[in-house]
Amino acid sequence: MIDWALVSNPSFLAIAAILLFGVPHGGLDGAIARRVGWPSGYFYWILFHAAYLILAAAVALLWWLYPLASLIFFLTISAFHFGSSDIRAIDAPTTPRAWLPLAAHGGLVAIAIPALQSAAVQPLFGVLIGADNARWLLAQIDYLLLPWAACVLLYALYSFYQPRWRLSVVNLVLLIGLAYALPPLVSFALYFCLWHSRTHMVRIWRSIAMEERARSARETIIYSALAYAAGALYLVVQSNSAAIDSELTPALLQLTFIGLAALTVPHMLLVDIIHGRREQQ
């Protein structure tokens, strides 16, 4: 029987969207690795996946040992990763890094959502790093809100002299409005699924050679299925967790964001550093 109270919970729907539609965008990482020169062959295929999983597991372990430092690190690399992805479609790879747009876009998830919805974010951060750490971290993020807002204003003024940035400024302002008006998990899910993941997959898919696309699609489906299975297993093991927001349990929240952090590190190394350097050559 369907639990309609669960289905209608916006926070639960947001988490479900992140897991079902956002996480699979990393499924093209194998294709990216081959595109930047990773050798073919069964041995190198195993080696790539082993290195990817070991790095992800190391991030999860460090989060368990040092949760506050891990969340700060995750927010920092997320700012760079999301900012880089948002501007990559506009900023030609051959031009110098556009630091002002990068900082403006990068601050949406790391600064705007926590600062504009601090009361709602605090219990979420509390599950991830403890209540005292959550209050301290949100206080530090609050100090960054005004400088970041000034950065966004400069970015908007900059777009008057560089018209190619105007549409991205409009998009950013709309996303900031959503961050202010909607619950934090909902605004993050909308950004992560409909903006970041969608544009990333479209951009990478277009860069994959036609003869590679069938293999890349199969890999994405397999990786997504494995991620879903691992997530379901974790939730079954943690099924006795108490709810913090209707049916939103600590286990589900931890699965989502610690899992995102674990997968973001190898994904970012591959997409933003290795592949990004190749694009700039």
N, C-alpha and C positions, 0 to 999 in steps of 0.2 A: 504493500500500500504506500502511495506517495505521501511523504511528509510535506504538506504544502507550506507549513511554517518555515521549514528549512529552505524549500525552493524559493520562497519569496523574500528571504533575507538578503538584502543588497550586498552585505559583506561576503556572504557565502558565494553568491553569484559572481562577485568580483574575483574571489580566489579561484573558483572553478574556471572562469575565463582565462585567468593567468596560466593555470596549469594545462588547460586543454588547448588553448589557442596561442599563448605566448611562448611557453617553453619550447615547443617544437621548432621555433625559428632557428635554433642552434643545430637542427638536424642536417643542415647543409655544410657543416664545418668540415666534413670529410672531403666534400667537393672543393672547398676553399683550400684545404691542405694540398690536394693534388694540383690545384691551379698555381700555387706558389712554388711547386717543385718537389713535393713529397714523393718519394719513389713509389712505383707501382709494385705489386707483388704481395702474396699472402703474408709473408713475414713482416713487411713494413706496414701492412694494414693492421696486423695485431699490435705492432709496436706503437703505432699512432694511438689506437684506442686504449692501450694499457697506460701510456703516458697521460692521456686525457683524463682517464678515470683516477689514476693515482694523484694527479694534481687536484682534482675535484675533491677526492677523499681527504687530502691534506688540509684543504680549506675548511671542510666540515669539522675535522678534528681540532683545528686551531680555534674555530668558533666555540666548540665545547670547552676548550681550555681557557680561552681569552675572549669572552663574548663581547665586551665593550670595545676593545681594540678591533675586533673583527667587524663589528657593525660600522665603526668609523671608517675602516678600510673599504668595506663594501659600498658605503655611500660615496666615498671619494672616487673609487674606480667606476662606479655607476655614473657619476657626474661626467667623467671623461668619456666613457663608452657611449652613453646616451647623447651627449653633446656632439661627439664626433659623428655618430650615425645621423643625427638630425641635419647636420650641415653638409654632409658628404655629397648629397644630391645637388647642392647648390654651389659649394666651393669646389672649383676645378682642382683635381688632384695635383696638377702641376704648379699651383700657386702656393705661396707660403701659408702656413696654418693661420686661419682667421681666429685669433684668440678671443676677441670680443664676442662674436657669435657663439663660439664654443663655450665660454663661461656663462653666457645668458641662457643657452639651451640646457647646459649641464646642470644648472641650479634648479631646474624645475622639480626634479625628483628628490634631489639631495637637500634642498633648502626650502623651496616654496611649499610643497605638500606638508612636510613636518611642521613648518613654522605657522602656516595659515590654518592648520587643523591640529594644533598641539594638544588640545584636550582629548581629541579622539585618537591621536597617534600615541599618546603616553601609555595607555594600557597595552597597545600592540607592541611597542618597544619594550614594555615591562616583561612581556612573555619571552622576548628574545634575549634581553640582557639584564633583567631584574629591574624592580621599580626605582631604586635609588639611582642606578646608572641611567635609566630612561629620563628621569627628571634632569639630571646633570647634562646629558647630551642635548636634550631639547633646549635647555638654557643656552648652550653654546651655539646651537643652530639659530636661535633667535637673534644673536649678535650678528649673524651673517646676513640676515634678511635685508636690512637697509642697504649695505654695500651691494648686495646682489640686485636689489631693485634699482639702484643707481646704474648698475651695469646694463640692466634691461633698458633703461631710459636712454643711455648712450647708444645702445644697439639700435633703438628705434630712430634716433637722430641720425645715426650712421647710415641707416637704410635710405634716408632722403638723398644722400650723395651716392649711394651704391644701390640702384634700383633692384638688382638681382636678389637682394635680401628682404625686400618688402613683404613678399608673400610669407616668408618664414617668420618674420616679426608678427604678422597677423596671426599665424598659426600658434605661435608661442603665447601671445596675449590671450587667445581663446583657451588654451590649455591652462593658463594661470587662472582664468575665470572659473574653469571647471574645478581646479584645485581649491579655490575659495568656496565654491558653492556646494560641492559634493563631498560625501564621506571619503576619507583618504584612500581606502582600498578601492573604491569605485573609480575615483579620478586616476589613480595609478593604473588600474586595469584598462581603462579606456585608452590611456596613453600607450601602455606597454603592448596591448594587443592590436589596436587599430592604427597606431602611428609607428612606433618603433619596429615591432616585429614585421608588420606588413611591408613597410618600406625596405627593411633589410632583406627580406626574402625576395621581393621583386628585383631589387638591385643585384643580388647575388645570382638569382636564377637567370637573369639576362646575360650575366657574364660567363655562364657555364656553356661550354660547347654543346652543340646539338647531340653529338654521340655520347656525351656524358650525362645527359639529363635523365634518362631512364634509370641508370644506376643511382644517381643522386636522389631521385624521388623514392626509390626503394629504401635507401639508407634512411631518409627522413622518416618514412613510415615505421621502419623497424626501431629506430632510436626513440621515436615518440611512444610506441607501444611498450618498450622496455621501461621508459621513464614513468608511464602510467602504472605499470605493474609494480615497480619499486615503490611508488607513492602509495598505492593501495595497500601494499604489504606493511608499510610503515604505519599507516592509519589503523590497520587492523591490530597491530602490536600495541599501539597507543590508544586503543578504543575507549579506555576508561578515563581519559582526560576530562576534566570539568570544563564546561563551556564558559567562555568569557564574553560572548556576544550572541545570545540565542544559541545557535548550533555551531558557532565558530569556536573551535577548540584550540587550545595551545598547540596540540600536535599538528593540526592543519596549518596553523600559522607558521610554526617552525619548519614544517616540510616545505612550505612555499618559499620562505625567504632565506632560510639557510641553504635550501636546495638551489635557489637562484644564485646566491653568492658562490656556492661551490662550482656551479656551471659557468658563471660569468667570468671567472678568472681564466680558465683555458680558452674560453670563447673570445675573450677580449685580447688575449695574447695573440691568438691566431688572426682575428679580424682586424683589430686596430693597429697592432704593431707589425706583425709579419706581412699581412696582406696590405695594410696601409702603406708601408714603406715601398712595396712593389708598385702600388698605384702612383707614388710620387716620383718614381724613377723615370 
